[in-house]
């Protein structure tokens, strides 16, 4: 969904309440590995260059990893989730592939 916002805080204020927790969790995980990244709004979603972007879409949450090769590397671990070229999609907090996202962020951090 397209939100007319200019900051991540504004984004969190306008997305559906039930998605807020998921987006906050993804932001927190990203900041754990990359505390130096402030993040901003690009393409109407929170973006942490050069690592990832996070979007609340109409029917799901999308986590866009800015390293296509890493999404492919861990594709088997993502099970039945919808996975695109660089995008991991899921609907509920219970589906959040936290362990796999942490592995991807660790690889990015270590330059793998």
C-alpha positions as CSV (number, residue, x, y, z in Angstrom):
1,X,0.0,0.0,0.0
2,X,1.2,3.5,-0.7
3,X,1.4,5.8,2.4
4,X,2.1,9.5,2.1
5,X,4.8,9.8,4.8
6,X,8.3,11.2,5.1
7,X,9.6,9.5,8.3
8,X,9.6,6.0,9.7
9,X,7.6,7.1,12.7
10,X,4.9,8.5,10.5
11,X,4.8,5.2,8.6
12,X,4.3,3.3,11.8
13,X,1.5,5.7,12.7
14,X,-0.5,5.0,9.5
15,X,0.0,1.3,8.8
16,X,-2.7,-1.1,10.1
17,X,-2.2,-1.7,13.9
18,X,-1.8,-5.4,13.5
19,X,1.1,-4.9,11.2
20,X,2.9,-2.4,13.4
21,X,4.4,-5.0,15.7
22,X,5.8,-7.0,12.7
23,X,7.4,-3.9,11.1
24,X,8.8,-2.8,14.5
25,X,10.3,-6.2,15.0
26,X,12.0,-6.2,11.6
27,X,13.4,-2.7,12.2
28,X,14.7,-3.8,15.6
29,X,16.4,-6.9,14.2
30,X,18.0,-4.7,11.4
31,X,19.2,-2.2,14.0
32,X,20.7,-5.0,16.1
33,X,23.0,-5.9,13.3
34,X,23.4,-2.3,11.9
35,X,23.0,0.2,14.7
36,X,24.7,2.9,12.7
37,X,21.8,2.9,10.1
38,X,19.2,5.5,10.7
39,X,16.8,4.4,8.1
40,X,14.5,6.6,6.0
41,X,11.5,6.5,3.7
42,X,12.3,5.5,0.2
43,X,9.7,4.2,-2.3
44,X,7.1,4.8,0.5
45,X,8.6,2.3,2.9
46,X,11.2,2.2,5.7
47,X,14.6,1.6,4.1
48,X,17.9,0.8,5.6
49,X,20.5,1.2,2.9
50,X,22.3,-0.9,1.8
51,X,20.6,-3.7,3.8
52,X,16.8,-3.9,3.5
53,X,13.4,-2.3,3.1
54,X,10.2,-3.2,4.9
55,X,6.7,-2.7,3.6
56,X,3.2,-3.2,4.8
57,X,1.4,-4.3,1.6
58,X,-2.3,-4.8,1.1
59,X,-2.3,-8.5,2.0
60,X,1.1,-9.1,3.6
61,X,4.4,-7.7,5.0
62,X,7.3,-7.6,2.6
63,X,11.0,-7.6,3.6
64,X,13.1,-6.7,0.6
65,X,16.7,-7.8,1.1
66,X,19.1,-5.7,-0.9
67,X,21.2,-8.7,-1.7
68,X,19.3,-11.0,-4.1
69,X,22.0,-13.7,-3.7
70,X,21.3,-14.1,0.0
71,X,17.6,-14.6,-0.4
72,X,18.4,-17.3,-2.9
73,X,21.0,-18.8,-0.6
74,X,18.4,-19.2,2.2
75,X,15.3,-19.9,0.1
76,X,15.0,-23.5,1.4
77,X,14.8,-22.3,5.0
78,X,11.8,-20.0,4.1
79,X,9.5,-23.0,3.7
80,X,6.1,-22.2,2.3
81,X,6.5,-18.4,2.5
82,X,6.2,-16.5,-0.8
83,X,9.7,-15.5,-1.8
84,X,10.5,-13.3,-4.8
85,X,13.8,-12.4,-6.3
86,X,14.8,-10.3,-3.2
87,X,11.6,-10.3,-1.3
88,X,10.3,-12.4,1.6
89,X,6.5,-12.1,2.2
90,X,4.4,-13.2,5.1
91,X,1.1,-12.2,6.8
92,X,1.4,-12.9,10.6
93,X,4.0,-12.5,13.3
94,X,4.1,-16.2,13.7
95,X,5.3,-16.5,10.1
96,X,8.2,-14.1,10.6
97,X,11.3,-16.1,9.5
98,X,13.4,-14.4,12.2
99,X,16.2,-17.0,12.3
100,X,16.6,-16.9,8.6
101,X,16.5,-13.1,8.4
102,X,19.1,-13.0,11.2
103,X,21.4,-15.3,9.1
104,X,20.9,-13.0,6.1
105,X,21.8,-9.9,8.1
106,X,24.8,-11.6,9.6
107,X,26.0,-12.5,6.1
108,X,25.6,-8.9,5.0
109,X,27.4,-7.6,8.1
110,X,30.3,-10.0,7.5
111,X,30.5,-9.2,3.9
112,X,29.6,-12.7,2.7
